[in-house]
């Protein structure tokens, strides 16, 4: 939310440095996330002065250029070459001196000393579009003759300079969605902490009077639950045109584009009071306004030109026959105010926050009005805001008030009564503030003290504080004004002893995170919310197994993620599009699934499942290119080495593991490792079709660990160490001719089943496939390390083991010795 400092000062009579105001607002819970300088004209007309043309002659070498001399009051006469057709001797003009920066949209250029067709030019005579004062480029801007030479253009055109606070407003601060609301907190703060003699300057509405009853419009509220209060008034004979500059400057400063004086006034009062208003063209309203739920299938074309289909849960503002506006969210195109509008009906209402929130999300419409209605507006200021806007319209647009105020408020909303205990406040805050100080803070916040005794007091919470309704909330209000930093530390520290399970899940996770980080990986954290299209198209998950959100934030975030793949691929594609193509990242995170159960009344844990996983992604090159080593692309085996490093670190390689070659909807080629018939990791090359879907133009390798299962499989016993054998190991090699479908894992498994005592390791060190072998055949070269930890092996023992291995390979794998 943007707050203009100049605008803020019109309600709070303060003259403090911008940085101090920023600190005070942040200190009371209105966190200022940034401060931006604002100028009503970009560049502030710096370097531009009013000068007088002393002479004007035709350029000797150019028919469309003139040679002028200009006095800017500095004592130096400037020679300036000008191409404007209307330049003449004696004119008062705007001069951009050498060094001035001029802006045209997002582009800028500097006025430099130059020569134009051989003639020196020491500046520039400006047209209105060249300095941001208008759109005309027909010629230079000629000013009235009585203006003093040397007057700064910024002074003459009254350029407004301002600072805008960007406040990160939390959802519970509905009372601070306006300049008056922020000013209220600032004044309460200064009155409490500095005893400042300040008061909040509310704009006066006492001059409001009704001129006649010539445009009375009936109002009928059908749904009073979603519209507890509706006020409106008719104003006739308005002149719809551009707003005065002061209103435009105020709106532009806070990021609102001026449209016309009527719409701008409603936006001005919105930003001033926090109460949204809407102006209807009275010709489209007719004789009656009806506040009712939409009929299912009914349609309305909104101000953005989009035709929207309505649901019966949408509250609508209608005339006698059709909808005119989505209540609290967005106006209709047909009933909007335009240059042909002569009479208007002005609305100021209080709508149910839940109704507005659901409607806004349903239609993906988020406006300044819905932002405030969703958080809870103040039902007591609808009348005040209506009068304030009506007075401004009469003053600026020349209208006359042509009806009584319609105020339909069947069940008035009263401020809640809350009892607070002074001793409880002191105990909870950790400091004895004192009853008198507490009451002073409450008064400064405009909170009414209904009654008070020695130990307690009863207060009535203002209706603008929608999220304050209990003693704890009141204590928070008191503390943020008193100041969190004013609570001294006692030096006493209390803590609870927590039992940590062994092995500690967090410690194990950090150990693997450190392993990956130390090997050049970066950790990523993606949103658990994603779009269902990922699960349906890339993961081949049925819609009934996807955890959809009842009220999604947007179409792009309509379900919980079913895999870490989507977020990781988004991250890779984003980096590749920003020319960062060598990528090694990992992510720990939860994934979600909906279980198919017959009884829908089952507990949440039975209907839904969540699983903690580790995803590892690699793409691009292994390392940086150097003079001695060319770039090498990552491949399946690069990823496999890190998968095995993790398994080794967690001692999973000490388990009886089985492997399976996989090729599915994610992987074009890969491997899955299992223990106790449960798969704990799948890794391999991501399919090209998946990469293409995510607009990723390079190969991606992905490993997906079931981290919950990994943690269960980890050996829990303490590692036992033994002495290194004194007796040497012996290596023997075999070259085997095999069928194409026989994998190294099959041979390794056969070897260890055949020889369990002396065989220590098996390794594949060469693979050959080519035209020298029969079709469907391949050659594997295997090495075997044999060792007896009690004595030195003899040649006879070694030969016996190798013969046994060779026989097993022939019988079980169909191998032959090359």
matplotlib code that plots the C-alpha trace (Angstrom):
import matplotlib.pyplot as plt

x = [0.0, 1.3, 1.1, 2.0, 3.9, 2.5, -1.0, -0.4, 0.7, -2.7, -4.3, -1.3, 0.3, 3.9, 7.1, 9.5, 12.3, 11.0, 13.4, 12.0, 8.4, 9.4, 11.0, 7.9, 5.5, 7.5, 7.9, 4.1, 3.4, 3.1, 6.3, 7.7, 9.3, 10.6, 10.6, 10.3, 10.8, 7.9, 7.8, 4.6, 6.7, 9.5, 12.8, 11.2, 11.9, 15.4, 17.7, 14.8, 14.4, 12.2, 14.1, 13.3, 14.1, 16.2, 16.7, 15.6, 17.1, 17.0, 19.8, 22.0, 22.3, 18.9, 15.5, 13.6, 16.1, 16.4, 19.3, 18.2, 19.8, 18.1, 18.4, 17.8, 18.7, 22.1, 24.0, 25.0, 23.2, 22.8, 23.0, 20.5, 19.6, 15.8, 13.7, 10.3, 8.1, 6.6, 9.7, 9.9, 11.7, 10.3, 8.8, 9.0, 10.1, 11.3, 15.0, 16.8, 20.4, 23.5, 23.6, 19.8, 18.3, 15.0, 12.7, 10.4, 8.6, 11.2, 14.0, 16.1, 18.7, 21.2, 21.3, 24.9, 26.9, 26.8, 27.1, 24.1, 24.9, 28.0, 26.3, 26.9, 23.9, 24.1, 20.7, 17.2, 13.9, 11.3, 7.9, 5.4, 5.7, 9.5, 9.3, 6.2, 3.7, 1.5, 1.3, 1.6, 4.7, 3.5, 6.1, 7.8, 5.7, 5.2, 4.5, 2.8, 5.0, 4.7, 6.8, 10.1, 13.2, 15.3, 12.3, 12.8, 10.3, 9.7, 8.6, 6.4, 4.6, 4.5, 6.1, 5.1, 7.8, 6.8, 7.9, 5.8, 6.0, 5.5, 3.8, 3.6, 0.1, -0.7, -4.3, -5.3, -4.8, -8.0, -7.9, -4.8, -5.9, -6.1, -4.1, -6.3, -5.8, -2.0, -2.1, -4.2, -1.4, 1.4, -0.4, -1.1, 2.6, 3.8, 1.3, 2.3, 6.0, 6.8, 3.8, 3.2, 0.2, -1.3, -4.8, -6.1, -7.5, -10.6, -11.9, -15.1, -18.5, -20.7, -21.3, -23.1, -26.7, -29.4, -30.3, -33.5, -35.3, -35.4, -33.5, -34.7, -33.8, -35.3, -33.0, -33.9, -31.5, -32.6, -29.5, -28.9, -26.6, -24.0, -24.9, -25.5, -25.4, -26.1, -26.0, -26.4, -27.2, -28.1, -26.1, -27.2, -25.7, -22.2, -19.5, -17.3, -13.8, -10.2, -9.5, -7.7, -3.9, -3.8, -6.1, -4.2, -0.9, -2.3, -3.5, -0.4, 1.8, 0.1, 0.0, -3.6, -4.1, -6.4, -9.5, -12.0, -13.0, -15.9, -14.0, -10.9, -12.9, -14.2, -10.6, -9.4, -11.9, -11.0, -7.4, -8.2, -10.8, -10.4, -14.1, -14.7, -17.3, -18.8, -20.4, -23.1, -24.4, -28.0, -29.4, -28.4, -29.7, -33.2, -35.6, -34.4, -31.2, -31.5, -28.8, -29.3, -27.5, -26.8, -28.8, -26.8, -25.6, -26.3, -23.6, -22.0, -19.4, -17.1, -15.0, -12.1, -14.2, -14.5, -17.8, -18.1, -20.5, -22.0, -22.8, -25.7, -23.1, -22.0, -23.6, -24.6, -25.7, -28.5, -31.1, -34.6, -33.6, -29.9, -26.7, -24.6, -21.7, -20.1, -20.6, -17.4, -15.2, -15.6, -18.0, -19.9, -19.0, -22.5, -23.3, -19.8, -19.3, -18.1, -17.9, -21.6, -22.7, -24.8, -26.3, -24.8, -25.9, -23.1, -22.8, -21.1, -21.8, -20.5, -20.3, -19.6, -15.8, -16.2, -18.7, -16.3, -13.3, -15.0, -16.3, -13.0, -11.1, -13.8, -13.4, -9.7, -10.4, -8.3, -9.0, -8.3, -12.0, -11.9, -8.5, -10.3, -13.6, -11.9, -10.2, -13.3, -14.2, -15.7, -19.5, -19.8, -18.1, -20.2, -22.3, -19.2, -17.4, -20.5, -20.8, -17.1, -17.2, -20.5, -19.0, -15.9, -18.1, -20.2, -17.0, -15.0, -17.6, -20.2, -23.0, -26.0, -27.3, -30.6, -31.9, -31.8, -29.2, -30.6, -29.3, -30.5, -29.0, -31.5, -29.1, -26.5, -23.1, -21.8, -18.2, -17.4, -17.1, -13.9, -12.7, -9.0, -7.1, -4.2, -2.2, -2.7, -1.4, 1.7, 2.3, 1.9, 4.1, 6.7, 6.7, 4.5, 3.2, 0.6, -3.2, -3.0, -0.5, -2.6, -5.7, -3.8, -2.7, -6.2, -7.5, -4.8, -6.0, -9.6, -10.7, -13.6, -13.1, -16.6, -15.8, -12.7, -11.8, -8.6, -7.9, -9.8, -11.5, -14.1, -13.4, -15.5, -13.5, -14.0, -15.7, -12.7, -10.6, -12.2, -9.6, -9.6, -12.2, -10.5, -8.2, -5.1, -5.8, -6.1, -2.8, -1.2, -2.6, -1.3, 2.2, 2.7, 2.0, 4.0, 6.9, 8.3, 11.8, 10.7, 10.4, 13.7, 15.3, 15.5, 18.5, 16.5, 16.3, 13.8, 14.0, 12.6, 14.7, 13.6, 14.4, 15.8, 15.3, 18.3, 19.2, 17.9, 16.0, 17.0, 20.7, 20.6, 18.9, 21.5, 24.3, 23.1, 22.4, 26.1, 27.3, 25.5, 26.3, 30.0, 29.9, 28.6, 24.8, 22.5, 19.4, 16.1, 12.7, 9.6, 6.0, 4.0, 1.1, 1.3, -1.0, -2.8, -1.6, 1.9, 0.5, -1.9, 0.4, 3.9, 3.4, 0.4, -1.5, -5.3, -7.3, -9.0, -5.6, -4.6, -5.2, -7.1, -7.7, -11.2, -10.4, -7.3, -5.3, -5.1, -5.4, -1.7, -1.8, -4.9, -3.5, -0.8, 2.3, 2.4, 6.2, 9.2, 9.8, 7.5, 9.2, 12.7, 12.0, 10.6, 13.8, 16.0, 14.0, 14.1, 17.8, 18.4, 16.3, 18.6, 21.7, 22.6, 22.8, 25.2, 22.8, 23.1, 20.3, 18.5, 15.3, 13.8, 10.1, 6.7, 4.5, 0.8, -1.7, -5.4, -6.2, -9.2, -11.2, -14.8, -15.8, -15.5, -15.9, -12.5, -9.9, -7.8, -4.7, -6.6, -8.0, -4.8, -1.1, 1.9, 5.5, 8.8, 11.2, 14.6, 14.9, 18.3, 18.6, 21.5, 21.8, 24.4, 28.1, 30.0, 32.4, 34.0, 35.9, 39.6, 42.7, 43.6, 40.1, 37.2, 33.7, 32.1, 28.3, 26.7, 25.2, 23.5, 26.7, 27.4, 24.1, 24.5, 27.8, 26.0, 23.1, 25.7, 27.5, 24.3, 23.7, 27.2, 26.9, 23.7, 25.1, 22.3, 24.9, 25.3, 21.7, 20.7, 19.7, 18.0, 18.0, 15.6, 16.1, 13.1, 11.6, 8.3, 6.4, 9.2, 12.5, 13.6, 16.2, 16.9, 17.4, 15.3, 17.0, 14.9, 15.5, 13.1, 11.0, 10.5, 11.8, 13.6, 15.2, 14.5, 16.9, 17.8, 17.4, 14.2, 12.2, 12.7, 8.9, 8.9, 11.7, 9.9, 6.7, 8.7, 10.4, 13.8, 16.1, 18.8, 19.0, 18.0, 18.9, 16.7, 16.9, 13.9, 14.5, 11.6, 13.2, 10.7, 11.6, 15.3, 15.2, 13.5, 15.9, 19.1, 21.0, 20.5, 23.4, 26.6, 29.4, 31.8, 35.4, 37.9, 41.6, 42.8, 43.9, 47.6, 47.2, 47.0, 44.1, 44.4, 42.8, 41.7, 39.9, 37.4, 36.2, 32.7, 30.5, 26.9, 23.4, 22.5, 19.8, 22.3, 23.2, 26.2, 24.0, 22.9, 26.5, 27.5, 24.6, 25.6, 29.3, 28.5, 26.0, 28.7, 31.5, 30.6, 33.8, 36.8, 35.2, 35.5, 34.5, 33.4, 34.0, 33.1, 36.0, 35.3, 32.3, 32.5, 29.7, 30.4, 30.4, 33.1, 30.5, 27.4, 24.2, 22.6, 25.8, 28.2, 31.5, 32.0, 35.5, 35.1, 37.7, 37.4, 39.3, 39.8, 41.2, 41.5, 41.7, 43.5, 46.2, 47.7, 45.8, 47.4, 47.3, 45.2, 42.6, 42.4, 42.0, 39.3, 37.3, 37.7, 36.6, 33.6, 32.7, 33.1, 30.9, 28.2, 28.2, 27.9, 25.0, 23.1, 23.7, 24.5, 28.0, 31.0, 34.7, 36.3]
y = [0.0, 3.4, 6.4, 9.9, 12.0, 15.3, 13.9, 12.4, 15.8, 17.3, 15.2, 15.0, 18.4, 17.0, 18.3, 15.4, 14.0, 11.3, 8.7, 9.4, 9.0, 5.8, 4.5, 5.5, 3.8, 0.6, 0.7, 0.7, -2.2, -0.4, -1.7, 0.6, -1.6, 1.3, 5.0, 6.4, 10.1, 11.4, 14.4, 15.5, 16.1, 13.6, 15.3, 18.1, 20.6, 20.8, 23.0, 24.7, 28.5, 31.2, 33.3, 36.0, 35.8, 39.0, 38.3, 35.8, 35.4, 32.7, 30.2, 30.9, 27.2, 25.8, 27.1, 25.6, 26.7, 30.0, 31.6, 33.2, 35.0, 34.4, 36.2, 33.9, 36.4, 35.0, 37.9, 35.7, 35.9, 32.4, 31.6, 28.9, 27.3, 26.6, 24.6, 25.7, 27.5, 29.9, 31.3, 35.1, 38.1, 39.2, 35.9, 34.5, 30.9, 27.9, 27.3, 24.0, 25.0, 22.9, 19.9, 19.6, 16.1, 15.9, 12.9, 11.5, 8.5, 6.1, 7.6, 10.6, 12.8, 15.5, 19.0, 19.5, 22.4, 21.7, 23.1, 22.8, 23.4, 25.3, 27.5, 27.2, 26.3, 26.6, 25.2, 24.4, 26.2, 23.7, 22.6, 21.4, 17.7, 17.8, 18.7, 16.7, 19.6, 18.3, 16.5, 19.4, 19.5, 22.2, 24.7, 26.0, 26.9, 30.7, 32.1, 35.3, 38.4, 39.5, 36.5, 37.5, 36.4, 33.8, 32.3, 28.6, 26.6, 24.3, 27.3, 28.7, 25.4, 24.5, 21.1, 19.0, 16.9, 14.2, 11.0, 7.8, 5.1, 1.5, -0.1, -3.9, -3.9, -7.1, -8.4, -7.5, -3.8, -2.8, 0.4, 1.6, 1.2, 4.9, 8.1, 9.1, 5.6, 5.9, 9.5, 8.2, 5.8, 8.4, 11.0, 8.4, 7.5, 11.1, 12.0, 8.9, 9.0, 12.7, 14.3, 16.1, 18.5, 17.1, 16.1, 14.4, 16.9, 15.3, 17.0, 18.9, 17.8, 20.2, 22.4, 19.5, 20.5, 19.1, 21.4, 19.7, 16.4, 16.4, 13.1, 10.8, 7.2, 4.3, 1.7, -1.9, -4.2, -7.8, -9.4, -7.5, -10.2, -9.5, -5.8, -4.7, -1.0, 0.8, 4.6, 6.6, 10.0, 11.6, 14.5, 16.3, 18.6, 17.5, 18.5, 15.4, 16.5, 16.3, 16.6, 19.6, 19.1, 18.8, 15.7, 14.2, 14.7, 13.0, 10.0, 9.6, 9.7, 6.6, 4.8, 5.5, 6.7, 9.8, 9.1, 12.0, 14.3, 12.1, 8.8, 10.6, 12.0, 8.5, 7.2, 10.2, 9.7, 5.9, 6.7, 9.4, 7.5, 3.9, 3.7, 2.6, 4.5, 4.0, 6.5, 5.3, 7.2, 8.0, 7.6, 3.9, 3.5, 4.6, 4.9, 2.1, 0.5, -3.2, -4.9, -8.6, -11.9, -12.6, -15.1, -18.1, -17.7, -13.9, -11.9, -8.4, -6.6, -5.0, -1.8, -3.7, -4.8, -8.4, -10.2, -12.2, -15.0, -14.6, -17.1, -16.8, -16.3, -12.9, -9.9, -7.4, -3.7, -3.7, -1.4, -2.7, -5.1, -5.9, -5.9, -2.6, -3.5, -6.5, -5.2, -4.2, -5.5, -3.9, -1.6, -2.4, -0.9, 0.2, 2.2, 3.8, 7.6, 9.0, 12.5, 12.3, 11.7, 14.6, 13.1, 10.5, 8.2, 8.0, 4.8, 4.3, 0.9, -1.7, -5.3, -8.5, -9.2, -12.9, -12.3, -9.8, -12.0, -15.1, -13.1, -11.3, -14.6, -16.3, -13.7, -13.1, -9.4, -7.7, -3.9, -1.2, -1.5, -5.3, -4.9, -2.9, -4.7, -8.0, -6.8, -5.2, -1.6, 0.7, 0.5, 3.8, 6.0, 5.3, 8.4, 10.6, 9.4, 9.9, 13.6, 14.2, 12.9, 14.8, 18.1, 17.6, 16.7, 19.9, 22.0, 20.5, 19.2, 21.8, 19.5, 20.0, 17.5, 16.3, 13.8, 13.0, 10.5, 7.0, 5.0, 1.5, 0.1, -2.4, -3.8, -1.2, -2.7, -1.6, -1.6, -4.6, -4.1, -5.6, -5.7, -5.4, -6.1, -3.8, -6.4, -8.9, -6.4, -5.7, -9.5, -10.3, -7.4, -7.9, -4.4, -2.3, 0.4, 1.7, 2.2, 5.9, 5.3, 2.5, 4.7, 7.6, 5.2, 4.0, 7.6, 8.5, 5.6, 7.0, 3.9, 4.9, 4.0, 3.1, 2.5, 2.2, 1.1, 0.4, -3.0, -3.0, -0.9, -1.5, -0.2, 0.0, -1.0, 1.2, -0.4, 0.4, -2.2, -5.3, -7.7, -6.4, -8.2, -9.6, -8.6, -10.0, -7.9, -4.8, -5.6, -5.7, -2.3, -0.9, -2.4, -1.3, 2.3, 2.1, 0.6, -2.9, -1.4, 0.3, -3.0, -3.6, -7.0, -8.4, -10.6, -13.6, -16.4, -19.3, -22.3, -25.8, -28.9, -30.8, -34.4, -34.9, -38.2, -40.2, -40.0, -36.4, -35.9, -32.3, -33.1, -35.8, -33.4, -30.7, -33.2, -34.1, -30.4, -29.6, -32.5, -31.1, -27.5, -28.3, -30.0, -26.9, -27.3, -24.5, -25.1, -23.9, -23.5, -23.5, -22.9, -25.9, -24.5, -25.2, -25.8, -29.1, -29.2, -30.3, -33.3, -34.3, -33.8, -34.4, -36.8, -38.7, -38.3, -38.7, -35.7, -37.6, -38.0, -34.3, -32.1, -29.2, -26.0, -24.9, -21.2, -21.0, -17.8, -18.0, -20.5, -21.0, -22.0, -24.2, -27.4, -28.8, -30.1, -33.9, -33.8, -31.6, -31.9, -29.0, -26.4, -27.6, -27.4, -23.9, -22.9, -24.4, -22.8, -19.4, -19.5, -20.7, -17.8, -15.5, -17.1, -19.2, -22.6, -24.6, -25.6, -27.8, -27.4, -29.4, -29.0, -30.6, -30.3, -32.0, -33.4, -34.1, -36.7, -37.4, -41.0, -42.8, -43.9, -45.2, -43.3, -39.5, -39.1, -40.6, -38.5, -36.1, -38.3, -41.2, -39.0, -37.2, -38.2, -36.0, -37.2, -35.4, -35.7, -34.6, -33.6, -33.1, -31.4, -31.1, -29.5, -27.9, -28.4, -30.0, -27.1, -24.0, -24.1, -23.6, -23.5, -27.1, -28.6, -28.2, -28.1, -31.4, -31.8, -33.4, -36.8, -39.7, -40.9, -37.4, -37.5, -41.2, -40.3, -37.9, -40.3, -42.9, -40.3, -39.6, -43.4, -43.8, -41.0, -42.4, -46.0, -47.2, -49.0, -51.4, -52.7, -55.4, -53.2, -54.1, -51.9, -51.6, -49.9, -47.5, -45.5, -43.8, -40.5, -38.6, -40.4, -41.4, -43.6, -44.1, -46.4, -47.1, -48.4, -50.4, -51.9, -54.4, -54.1, -50.4, -47.9, -45.0, -43.2, -42.9, -41.0, -40.5, -38.2, -36.2, -36.9, -34.3, -33.9, -32.8, -30.4, -29.0, -28.5, -26.3, -24.5, -25.9, -26.3, -28.4, -31.8, -32.2, -35.0, -35.5, -37.6, -38.1, -39.4, -40.6, -38.9, -40.3, -43.8, -43.0, -42.0, -45.2, -47.4, -45.7, -48.2, -47.1, -49.1, -47.4, -47.9, -50.7, -50.4, -53.2, -53.4, -53.3, -56.7, -57.3, -59.7, -58.3, -58.5, -60.0, -58.8, -61.0, -59.9, -61.6, -60.5, -61.9, -62.0, -61.4, -60.7, -57.0, -57.4, -58.5, -55.7, -55.3, -55.5, -59.0, -60.1, -58.5, -60.2, -63.6, -63.1, -62.4, -65.2, -67.5, -66.4, -64.9, -65.1, -64.2, -61.8, -58.2, -56.1, -56.4, -53.6, -53.0, -51.3, -51.7, -52.1, -52.9, -53.0, -53.1, -54.9, -57.3, -58.9, -60.9, -59.0, -58.5, -59.1, -57.0, -57.5, -56.6, -56.5, -57.2, -57.0, -59.0, -58.4, -61.4, -61.3, -63.6, -61.5, -64.3, -65.4, -64.9, -66.4, -69.2, -69.5, -72.6, -70.9, -68.0, -70.2, -72.3, -69.1, -67.7, -71.0, -71.1, -67.5, -68.2, -71.3, -69.3, -66.6, -69.2, -71.0, -68.1, -65.3, -67.2, -65.6, -66.9, -66.1, -64.0]
z = [0.0, -1.0, 1.3, 0.2, 2.8, 1.6, 1.7, 5.1, 6.5, 5.6, 8.3, 10.8, 11.4, 11.5, 10.0, 10.6, 8.4, 6.0, 7.6, 11.1, 9.9, 8.2, 11.5, 13.6, 11.2, 11.1, 14.9, 15.4, 13.0, 9.7, 8.1, 5.6, 2.9, 0.8, 0.3, -3.2, -4.3, -6.4, -8.7, -10.4, -13.5, -14.1, -13.5, -11.5, -14.3, -12.9, -15.1, -16.8, -16.5, -17.9, -20.5, -23.1, -26.8, -27.5, -31.3, -33.8, -37.3, -40.0, -40.0, -43.0, -43.9, -42.9, -43.9, -40.9, -38.2, -36.4, -34.6, -31.4, -28.4, -25.1, -21.7, -18.8, -16.1, -15.3, -16.9, -19.9, -23.2, -24.7, -28.4, -29.2, -32.5, -32.5, -35.0, -33.8, -36.4, -33.8, -32.2, -32.3, -30.8, -27.4, -26.3, -22.8, -23.2, -21.3, -21.7, -21.0, -20.1, -20.9, -18.6, -18.2, -18.4, -20.3, -20.1, -22.7, -21.3, -20.0, -22.2, -21.3, -22.9, -21.8, -23.3, -24.4, -25.9, -29.6, -33.2, -35.5, -39.1, -38.1, -35.5, -31.7, -29.6, -25.8, -24.8, -26.1, -26.3, -25.2, -26.4, -23.7, -24.6, -24.3, -20.6, -19.6, -19.4, -22.2, -25.6, -28.1, -30.3, -32.7, -31.4, -28.3, -25.3, -25.1, -21.6, -20.5, -20.9, -17.2, -16.0, -14.5, -16.5, -14.6, -12.8, -12.3, -14.3, -11.3, -9.3, -12.0, -12.8, -9.1, -9.5, -6.5, -4.8, -2.5, -0.8, -1.0, 1.7, 0.5, 3.5, 3.8, 5.3, 7.3, 6.8, 10.4, 9.9, 8.2, 10.2, 8.3, 4.7, 4.2, 4.8, 7.7, 9.3, 9.0, 10.3, 13.3, 14.3, 13.7, 15.9, 18.6, 18.6, 18.8, 21.5, 23.6, 23.2, 22.7, 24.4, 21.1, 21.0, 17.9, 16.7, 13.6, 11.1, 9.6, 6.5, 7.4, 5.9, 7.9, 4.8, 3.2, 2.2, 0.0, -2.9, -4.1, -4.6, -8.4, -8.8, -6.0, -6.7, -4.7, -3.2, -2.3, -0.5, -1.0, 0.7, 3.9, 5.2, 2.6, 2.4, 6.1, 5.2, 1.9, 1.5, -1.7, -3.1, -6.4, -7.9, -11.1, -13.7, -13.3, -15.8, -16.4, -17.3, -16.2, -12.5, -11.1, -10.9, -7.2, -7.2, -10.2, -8.3, -5.2, -7.1, -9.3, -6.2, -4.9, -8.2, -9.4, -12.9, -13.2, -15.3, -14.9, -12.1, -10.8, -10.8, -9.4, -6.5, -5.5, -5.7, -3.7, -0.9, -1.0, -0.3, 2.2, 4.4, 3.4, 2.3, -1.3, -3.3, -6.8, -9.1, -11.5, -14.6, -13.3, -16.9, -16.7, -13.1, -13.9, -10.9, -8.8, -7.4, -6.3, -4.2, -4.8, -5.5, -9.1, -11.0, -12.0, -15.6, -15.6, -17.3, -17.0, -19.0, -16.5, -16.9, -18.3, -21.3, -20.2, -20.2, -17.0, -16.1, -12.6, -9.9, -7.4, -4.6, -6.3, -4.7, -7.4, -7.6, -10.3, -11.8, -12.3, -15.0, -15.1, -13.1, -13.1, -10.7, -8.9, -5.3, -3.7, -6.5, -10.0, -11.9, -15.0, -18.3, -19.3, -16.1, -15.7, -15.7, -19.0, -20.7, -21.7, -18.1, -16.7, -13.5, -11.2, -8.4, -5.7, -3.7, -0.3, 1.3, 3.7, 2.2, 4.0, 3.8, 3.1, 0.3, -1.4, -0.9, -2.5, -5.4, -6.1, -6.2, -8.3, -11.0, -10.4, -9.9, -7.2, -7.0, -4.5, -3.3, -2.9, -1.0, 1.6, 1.7, 2.1, 5.3, 6.7, 6.1, 8.8, 8.6, 10.5, 7.9, 4.9, 5.5, 6.2, 3.1, 1.0, 2.1, 1.6, -2.0, -2.7, -1.5, -3.7, -6.7, -6.2, -5.8, -8.7, -11.2, -10.5, -9.5, -7.2, -4.7, -5.9, -3.3, 0.3, 1.5, 1.3, 4.3, 4.6, 7.9, 9.4, 12.0, 13.2, 13.9, 17.3, 18.5, 20.7, 24.5, 25.9, 29.5, 30.1, 33.3, 34.0, 36.0, 33.2, 30.7, 32.8, 33.2, 29.5, 28.3, 30.9, 32.2, 34.5, 32.2, 34.6, 34.3, 33.5, 30.7, 29.3, 29.3, 27.6, 24.8, 24.3, 24.1, 21.6, 19.5, 19.6, 21.6, 24.0, 27.7, 28.8, 32.5, 34.7, 38.2, 40.1, 38.4, 35.1, 32.5, 29.9, 26.4, 23.2, 20.2, 17.2, 14.2, 12.0, 13.9, 12.4, 13.7, 17.3, 19.5, 22.7, 25.4, 23.8, 20.7, 22.9, 24.6, 21.1, 20.3, 23.5, 23.1, 19.5, 20.4, 23.7, 21.7, 21.6, 22.0, 25.2, 27.0, 28.7, 28.9, 32.4, 32.0, 33.0, 30.4, 30.5, 28.3, 28.0, 27.5, 24.3, 23.7, 20.2, 18.5, 17.3, 14.6, 14.4, 11.2, 10.9, 11.5, 8.8, 6.4, 7.1, 6.6, 3.1, 2.3, 3.3, 1.1, -1.9, -1.2, -0.8, -4.2, -6.0, -5.6, -4.7, -2.5, -3.9, -2.2, -4.5, -3.7, -2.5, -4.5, -8.2, -11.2, -11.7, -15.4, -14.2, -12.4, -15.2, -18.2, -16.8, -14.0, -15.4, -12.1, -12.3, -11.3, -8.5, -6.8, -7.0, -3.9, -5.4, -3.4, -2.6, -3.0, -5.2, -5.3, -9.1, -12.0, -11.8, -8.1, -7.9, -6.2, -4.0, -5.7, -6.4, -7.1, -6.8, -10.6, -11.6, -9.3, -10.2, -14.0, -13.6, -11.8, -14.5, -17.3, -15.5, -15.1, -18.7, -19.9, -18.0, -19.6, -16.5, -18.1, -15.9, -13.1, -10.0, -7.5, -4.9, -2.9, 0.3, 0.3, 0.8, -1.9, -1.5, -2.8, -2.4, -1.4, -2.8, 0.2, 0.2, 3.3, 2.8, 6.6, 7.2, 9.0, 7.0, 7.4, 5.6, 2.9, 2.1, 2.2, 2.3, 1.8, 2.4, -0.6, -1.8, -5.5, -7.2, -10.6, -12.9, -16.4, -18.6, -18.0, -15.1, -14.4, -15.7, -19.0, -18.6, -20.9, -20.0, -19.9, -22.3, -21.1, -20.2, -20.1, -17.1, -17.9, -16.2, -14.5, -13.1, -11.3, -10.3, -8.6, -6.3, -5.6, -4.5, -2.4, -0.5, -0.1, 1.2, 3.6, 5.0, 4.9, 2.6, 0.5, 3.4, 2.9, 0.5, -2.5, -5.7, -8.9, -11.8, -15.1, -15.6, -18.5, -17.8, -18.1, -16.5, -17.3, -20.8, -19.1, -15.5, -12.5, -9.4, -6.2, -3.6, -0.2, 1.4, -1.9, -1.3, -3.8, -2.1, -5.1, -8.8, -11.0, -14.7, -17.7, -17.9, -21.1, -23.9, -24.0, -20.4, -21.0, -24.0, -21.9, -19.4, -22.3, -21.3, -24.3, -22.7, -21.1, -17.5, -15.0, -12.0, -8.8, -6.7, -3.1, -0.9, 2.2, 4.7, 3.5, 3.3, 7.0, 8.0, 6.0, 7.5, 9.7, 13.3, 14.7, 15.6, 13.0, 13.9, 12.8, 12.3, 11.6, 7.9, 6.8, 6.7, 3.7, 0.2, -2.2, -5.6, -8.8, -11.7, -14.9, -17.1, -20.6, -21.2, -24.3, -23.3, -24.6, -24.9, -22.2, -19.4, -17.1, -14.9, -11.8, -12.8, -13.1, -9.8, -8.0, -9.5, -8.5, -4.8, -4.6, -6.0, -3.8, -0.4, 1.6, -0.6, -3.1, -2.0, -5.1, -8.7, -11.2, -14.8, -16.6, -20.3, -22.5, -26.3, -28.8, -32.5, -35.9, -34.7, -32.4, -33.4, -33.5, -30.1, -28.3, -26.2, -24.4, -20.7, -19.1, -15.3, -12.5, -9.3, -6.1, -3.9, -0.3, 2.7, 5.8, 7.7, 5.3, 1.9, -1.0, -3.0, -6.8, -6.4, -4.3, -6.8, -9.8, -8.1, -7.3, -10.9, -12.4, -10.2, -11.2, -14.9, -14.6, -12.8, -15.5, -18.3, -16.6, -15.2, -17.7, -20.8, -21.0, -22.9, -22.3, -24.9]

ax = plt.figure().add_subplot(projection="3d")
ax.plot(x, y, z, "-o")
ax.set_aspect("equal")
plt.show()
